[in-house]
Amino acid sequence: MSNKIADLDKTDRTLLRLLQHDATLSLAELADAVNLTTTPCWKRLKRLEESGVLRQRVALLEPAKIGLSFIAFVQIKTSNHSKEWYHCFVATVSEFPEVMEFYRMAGEYDYMMKVQVADMQAFDSFYKKLVNSIEGLTNVTSTFAMEPLKYTTALPV
């Protein structure tokens, strides 16, 4: 199976939608929802996992309930684009648990990350740790989310 959505049939798509909504559904519940017995349903799930379409099943936490409701978007420019610097930069940033998402960008900025922490003071600590851990950053710009308007982890399958 390739990574194209077109390779998924209606049953695969239904299983993926169900799991994105509630990954705790039992095999029997999933099989019933797609009109299969448990064995063929399990085989489909196994195929989706082995192909990498179904990457991981996780629990989603409510950030405000655990004191992590401050979201910053950090955009970075660098003057160093060597392969060695890139690998070091990615490895360093990937170690920061505050970084929820991290992208190499096209356009004005080279990189962007979503950072989630408790408050401005925690962000300031993160920022200092970031800029002191990596040489070659020429511009680090941060913007802060005032109010989340939409958040989903569900892909439109």
N, C-alpha and C positions, 0 to 999 in steps of 0.2 A: 504494500500500500504506500503510495507516495504521500506527500504532505498536503496535497490539494484537497480542499473541502469537497470538490466534485466527486471524489472517490468514496465519500460516505453515503450510504443509503439512508432512507427515511428512518429505519430502526436505529442505526448508529447515531444519527442526529438527535433522535428522541432520547436515547440513553445519555448522550452528552448533555443535553439540556437538563434532564432530570438530575444528573450528578452535579452540574454546576449550581443548581438550586439547593440541593441537599445531598451531600456526599455520604450521609449516614444511612441512606436508604439501603435496605437489605437486598441481597441478590434476588430473593423471592419477590420483593416489592418491585424491583426493576423489571424482572421477567414478566410479572403480571401486567405492568404498565405498557409493555411493548408486545404483549400476546405471544410470549415464548415460554418454554419451560426453562428451568434454571440452567441446565447444561448448555444449550445453545447460547443463552444470555451470557453465561460465564465465559464461553469461548469468544464471543464478540468483545467483551470487556478485556479479556486477555490480549486479543489482537490489537485493540485500541491502545492498550498500555505498551505492548511490544513495539508498535509502530511509532510510538512517541506522541500520538495524538492526545491520549490521556496521560498527561505528564505526572500529575501528583494529585493526591486528595488531601485537603488541609482543612483546618478549622479557621474561621475568620473571627477576629476579635473586635470588640468595640473600643476604638482608641480612647475615647473620653472616659470610659469606665476604668481604664488602667492608667490614666494620667498621661496620655500621649496624643493630645489633640492639636498640637501646634505643627502646622505643615509649612515647610519652606521649599521653594523651587530655586535651585542654585544653578546658575549658568556660568560656564568656565571657558576662558580663552587661554590658549597656550602658544608659546613661540616654538616649542619643541614638538616635532611630529615624528621623531625617530621611533623605530620599532621597539627598541629597548625601553625608551621612556614610556611609550604607550603600555607595554606589558607591566611595567612597574606601577604606573598610575592606576591601571585597572585592578591590579592585585591589591594595591593599598586601599583604594576606595571600596572595593568589594568586602574588605574586612570591617568596615564601619557598620555596626548594626543599625544605626540611625538612617542609613541610606536604603530607602524602600525600592527605588527604581533608579536606573543609571543608564544613560544613552549617549552614544556618539552621534553628533548632530551634523546636519548640513545647514549652512546659513551663517549668520553673524557669530554665533558661539560654537565652540568645538564640542562641548559636552554639556549635558544637563542631568540633574539628579533631583529626585523628590526625597526630602528629608523629613522624618517625623520624630518629634521630640516633645518634651513636656511643656516648655515655655521658651521665651526669648533668651533667658539666661542659659538654658540647656543648649539652645541653638548657638549662642555665642561660644560656648565651650567646644561644640562640634566644629564651628567655623575655624577657631584657632587651631584645633587639632588637624583639620584638613590642610590649611595653608602652611602649617609648620611641618607637615609630613611629606609634602611634594614640592620639589623645586620646578621652576619653569612655568608657573601659573602667571599669566600677565594680567588677567582680569577675572575677578570672582564677583558675580552680581547675584544678589538674593532678592526674591520677592516672597511675600507671605500670603497664605490663603486666609481670607476673612471668614468665609462660610462655605462649607462643602455643599454643592448643589446637586451633584450626581456622583455616585461612586458605585462601581460594579466590578466584579471580577468575571462575570459571565460573558463569554464571547457569543456573538450572534450566529449560532449554527443552525 
